[in-house]
């Protein structure tokens, strides 16, 4: 018995050392380390996406009590022929354009302000307060601003009335609700663009800025030729992330207006929510989700193509 155990120990130790040597090779170690990430990506991303794509070709409602029926492109054609869906898409594109545009401009201006004020007293406290809205969950931010906008005891409406102006129904007036929700989104995500602007400005070599100052370039010329040249990739990445995130805004709308009054704040993500969790139309909602996914991919490809085109022109110049 003891001889058998002692004879097996060298084999086990050699086997274990052989496995360690095999997995420690330069060719094998990266694949071993990336396997958990790939497994997570396949289980939680690839498989649900393929299931969603397959379900979009079926007519299936959870409340009908009938099995899914293959319908081909029926769900896609019905969505593309639906005028309300096009109105929701156009409203969403306007929301994305205004939100991302305002956040980018304000983020760049605030980023330049904090970048040039290293010795400003209270700079860290100001940055901490500036980044605070970004860490608040959209549901909490929606509840917070819904109370501020409240026409009965909201502090904003009280302030307007104290100045002698007529009260404003921020969330119940169809002409004001869209701007009110847009203002909350800008309040929440401008700090993110400030963060991206500071990262872009940190990538600019100080030597080139000093050379541009010696050459007496104007501030706009320094911004265009030096700052944007080195920081455009980080800025474009921030704009891309905000565009995709703004395009699927739903939680803020859900908590503040629920798409109302009427359809004044009905974004396409809210339409998707209604089809999936109110009408329980899984086939149509899956087709709409696939269309939104394709639009997001189109955004990404467009941004990357524009960035590649600029880099190629800069290299040729």
C-alpha positions in Angstrom: 0.0 0.0 0.0 2.7 2.4 0.9 4.7 1.4 -2.1 1.8 2.1 -4.4 1.1 5.5 -2.9 4.8 6.5 -3.1 4.9 5.3 -6.7 2.0 7.5 -7.6 3.3 10.7 -6.0 6.0 11.4 -8.6 3.5 10.9 -11.4 1.0 13.3 -9.8 3.6 15.9 -9.2 5.0 15.6 -12.7 1.4 15.8 -14.1 0.7 18.9 -12.1 3.9 20.6 -13.0 3.3 19.7 -16.7 -0.2 21.4 -16.5 1.3 24.4 -14.9 4.0 24.6 -17.6 1.4 24.1 -20.3 -1.0 26.8 -19.1 1.9 29.1 -18.3 3.1 29.2 -21.9 2.9 32.6 -23.7 0.7 31.1 -26.4 -1.8 29.5 -24.0 -2.0 31.9 -21.0 -3.9 34.7 -22.8 -6.5 32.2 -24.1 -6.9 30.7 -20.6 -7.3 34.2 -19.1 -9.9 35.3 -21.6 -12.0 32.2 -21.5 -14.1 33.3 -18.4 -14.9 36.7 -20.2 -15.8 34.9 -23.4 -18.0 32.5 -21.5 -19.8 35.3 -19.7 -20.2 37.2 -23.0 -21.7 34.1 -24.8 -24.1 33.2 -22.0 -25.4 36.7 -21.2 -25.0 38.5 -24.5 -24.7 36.3 -27.6 -27.3 33.6 -26.7 -30.0 36.2 -25.7 -29.3 38.2 -28.8 -29.7 35.2 -31.1 -32.9 34.2 -29.2 -34.2 37.8 -29.6 -33.4 37.7 -33.3 -35.2 34.3 -33.8 -38.2 35.4 -31.8 -38.6 38.5 -34.0 -39.7 36.3 -36.9 -42.6 34.8 -35.0 -46.0 36.1 -34.0 -46.1 35.4 -30.3 -48.2 37.0 -27.5 -47.9 35.9 -23.9 -51.6 36.5 -23.3 -53.0 34.6 -26.4 -52.3 31.2 -24.9 -51.1 30.0 -28.4 -47.7 28.8 -29.4 -45.4 31.0 -31.5 -46.3 31.1 -35.2 -43.6 31.8 -37.8 -44.5 35.0 -39.7 -41.2 35.8 -41.6 -40.8 39.6 -41.9 -44.3 40.4 -40.8 -43.2 42.1 -37.5 -40.6 44.2 -39.3 -42.9 45.4 -42.0 -45.7 46.2 -39.5 -43.2 48.3 -37.5 -41.9 50.1 -40.6 -45.4 50.8 -41.8 -46.5 52.2 -38.4 -46.6 56.0 -38.4 -46.5 56.2 -34.6 -43.3 54.3 -34.5 -41.7 56.7 -37.0 -42.9 59.7 -34.8 -41.4 58.1 -31.8 -38.1 57.5 -33.7 -38.0 61.1 -34.9 -38.7 62.4 -31.4 -35.9 60.1 -30.1 -33.4 61.4 -32.7 -34.3 65.0 -31.7 -33.8 64.1 -28.1 -30.4 62.5 -28.8 -29.2 65.3 -30.9 -30.1 68.0 -28.4 -29.0 66.1 -25.3 -25.6 65.0 -26.7 -25.0 68.3 -28.4 -25.6 70.4 -25.2 -23.8 68.0 -23.0 -20.7 67.9 -25.3 -20.5 71.7 -25.6 -21.1 72.3 -21.9 -18.7 69.4 -21.0 -15.9 70.9 -23.1 -16.4 74.4 -21.7 -16.4 73.1 -18.1 -13.5 70.8 -18.8 -11.4 73.7 -20.2 -12.4 75.8 -17.1 -11.2 73.1 -14.6 -8.2 72.2 -16.8 -6.8 75.8 -16.7 -7.6 76.3 -13.0 -5.1 74.0 -11.2 -4.6 76.5 -8.3 -8.3 77.5 -8.0 -9.4 77.3 -4.3 -12.0 74.6 -3.8 -11.4 73.0 -7.2 -11.6 69.4 -5.8 -14.8 70.2 -3.9 -16.3 71.8 -7.1 -15.4 68.7 -9.2 -16.9 66.4 -6.6 -20.2 68.3 -6.6 -20.1 68.5 -10.4 -19.8 64.7 -10.7 -22.5 64.0 -8.1 -25.4 63.9 -10.6 -23.6 61.2 -12.7 -23.6 58.7 -9.8 -27.4 59.1 -9.1 -29.6 56.4 -10.6 -32.0 57.6 -13.3 -35.0 56.5 -11.2 -33.8 58.5 -8.2 -33.0 61.5 -10.4 -36.5 61.2 -12.1 -38.2 61.2 -8.7 -36.1 64.0 -7.4 -36.9 66.3 -10.4 -40.5 65.2 -10.5 -40.9 66.7 -7.0 -39.0 69.8 -8.1 -41.3 70.2 -11.1 -44.4 69.5 -9.0 -47.0 72.4 -9.5 -48.3 72.1 -6.0 -45.2 72.1 -3.7 -42.3 72.0 -6.2 -39.6 74.5 -5.3 -39.0 75.5 -8.9 -42.7 76.4 -9.5 -42.7 78.3 -6.1 -39.6 80.3 -7.2 -41.3 81.2 -10.5 -44.5 82.3 -8.8 -42.5 84.3 -6.3 -41.0 86.3 -9.1 -44.5 87.3 -10.3 -44.7 84.9 -13.3 -47.5 82.5 -14.0 -47.0 79.0 -12.8 -45.6 76.5 -15.3 -46.9 73.0 -15.7 -43.5 71.4 -16.5 -44.6 67.8 -16.8 -48.3 68.2 -17.7 -47.9 70.7 -20.5 -47.2 69.1 -23.8 -45.2 72.1 -25.0 -42.9 72.1 -21.9 -42.6 68.4 -20.8 -40.0 67.5 -23.5 -37.7 70.3 -22.6 -38.1 69.5 -18.9 -37.0 65.9 -19.4 -34.2 67.0 -21.7 -33.0 69.4 -19.0 -32.8 66.6 -16.5 -30.8 64.4 -18.9 -28.4 67.3 -19.5 -28.1 67.8 -15.7 -27.3 64.1 -15.2 -24.8 63.4 -18.0 -22.9 66.7 -18.6 -20.5 65.6 -15.8 -19.7 62.5 -17.9 -18.7 64.7 -20.8 -16.7 66.9 -18.5 -14.8 63.8 -17.4 -14.1 62.8 -21.0 -13.0 66.3 -21.8 -10.6 66.3 -18.9 -9.2 63.0 -20.1 -8.8 64.4 -23.6 -7.1 67.5 -22.3 -4.8 65.4 -20.2 -3.6 63.6 -23.3 -2.3 66.9 -24.9 1.5 67.3 -24.7 2.4 70.4 -22.8 5.4 70.9 -25.1 3.1 71.4 -28.1 0.9 73.8 -26.2 3.9 75.8 -25.2 5.2 75.8 -28.8 1.8 77.0 -30.0 1.8 79.8 -27.4 5.3 80.8 -28.5 4.1 80.9 -32.1 1.4 83.3 -30.9 -1.5 81.1 -32.1 -4.9 82.2 -31.1 -6.9 80.2 -28.6 -9.2 78.9 -31.3 -6.2 77.8 -33.4 -4.6 76.1 -30.4 -7.8 74.3 -29.6 -8.3 73.1 -33.2 -4.7 72.3 -34.1 -3.4 70.9 -30.8 -6.1 70.0 -28.3 -8.6 68.5 -30.8 -5.8 66.7 -32.7 -4.6 64.8 -29.6 -8.0 64.5 -27.8 -10.4 63.8 -30.6 -10.4 60.0 -30.0 -11.4 60.3 -26.4 -14.0 63.0 -27.2 -15.4 60.9 -30.0 -15.6 57.9 -27.7 -17.5 59.9 -25.1 -19.9 61.2 -27.7 -20.5 57.7 -29.0 -21.2 56.3 -25.6 -23.6 59.2 -24.8 -25.3 58.8 -28.1 -26.0 55.1 -27.6 -27.1 55.7 -24.0 -29.3 58.6 -24.8 -30.9 56.7 -27.7 -32.2 54.0 -25.2 -33.4 56.4 -22.5 -36.4 54.9 -20.8 -36.1 54.9 -17.1 -36.0 58.7 -16.8 -39.1 59.0 -19.0 -40.8 56.1 -17.1 -40.4 57.8 -13.7 -41.1 61.4 -14.7 -43.9 61.4 -17.4 -44.5 57.8 -18.5 -44.3 59.1 -22.1 -47.0 61.9 -21.5 -48.7 64.2 -21.6 -50.1 62.4 -24.6 -47.0 61.3 -26.6 -44.9 64.5 -26.0 -42.1 62.5 -24.3 -42.7 59.1 -25.8 -39.3 57.9 -26.9 -38.8 54.7 -28.8 -37.4 52.9 -25.8 -40.6 53.6 -24.0 -42.5 52.2 -27.0 -40.5 49.0 -26.8 -41.3 48.8 -23.1 -45.1 49.2 -23.7 -45.1 46.5 -26.4 -43.1 44.0 -24.3 -44.5 44.5 -20.8 -47.9 46.0 -21.3 -49.1 44.4 -24.6 -47.0 41.3 -24.0 -46.4 41.1 -27.8 -43.0 39.3 -27.7 -42.7 39.0 -31.5 -43.2 42.7 -32.3 -41.2 43.9 -29.4 -38.3 41.6 -30.4 -38.4 43.0 -33.9 -38.3 46.6 -32.6 -35.4 45.7 -30.3 -33.5 44.3 -33.3 -34.1 47.5 -35.3 -32.9 49.6 -32.3 -29.8 47.4 -32.1 -29.1 47.9 -35.8 -29.4 51.6 -35.3 -27.0 51.6 -32.4 -24.5 49.6 -34.5 -25.0 52.1 -37.3 -24.1 54.9 -34.9 -21.0 53.1 -33.8 -19.8 52.4 -37.4 -20.4 56.0 -38.4 -18.5 57.4 -35.5 -15.6 55.0 -36.1 -15.6 55.7 -39.8 -15.5 59.5 -39.3 -12.6 59.1 -36.8 -10.7 56.8 -39.1 -11.2 59.3 -42.0 -9.8 62.1 -39.9 -6.8 60.1 -38.8 -6.1 59.1 -42.4 -6.3 62.7 -43.6 -4.0 63.8 -40.8 -1.5 61.0 -41.7 -1.5 62.0 -45.4 -1.1 65.6 -44.5 
